[in-house]
Amino acid sequence: MTARTSAVAAAVLAVAMVGCAGAEAAVPECKASRRLAILAQSVPTASLVPCLESMPAGWSFAALDVDSERSRFWLDSDRAGLRAAEIELASTCDVSGGTQGEPEEEGTDRYQRLSSLSPRFAGSTYDVFDGGCVIYRYDFANGPHITLYQDLHDAVALFPREDLEPLTAGPDGPPES
């Protein structure tokens, strides 16, 4: 077993054990933390890692899933339902068929691919950057969809991987905290 495989296995076990502590313990906040380092280890090439900057009113963190190739987390909304949005960190994204838009984060390219405009506003937004990408998947009812879409993108930020290096360095992965 390689050092990376061991570190990812330990990270997956740590995330699995979070279920006992509740979803609040797994929130990937935008700060140099063990939780965010675990996400970063799932895609070691990614220069940025998705995190939760601030939670808009009516939104809550639902779940986190980390494996050796990607990380995902979900957000619930009191207006859009359970797991109303999925945020995924991956090494690559297929943005074909997407429309390029204005990036919200420096060093990224943003694309959007909508699968439905009516009766639901559904699709994916992609932030592409060196070594990876973040995919935002959503499916909102028309009406509040503009506010929900903006809330989602206000909640999620991209954290520089280099700020996590002290937590991801070494053969044993992130230190206990």
TALIN-V958640 format. One record per helix or strand of 2 or more residues. SS is the DSSP state (~ for helix, > for strand). FROM is the first residue (numbers start at 1). LEN is the number of residues. Records with the same first field share a line. If there is no record, write none. Layout:
BEGIN
SS: FROM-LEN, FROM-LEN
END
This chain:
BEGIN
~: 3-19, 23-4, 34-9, 145-11, 161-8
>: 48-5, 59-8, 71-7, 81-10, 99-3, 109-8, 120-10, 132-10, 156-5
END
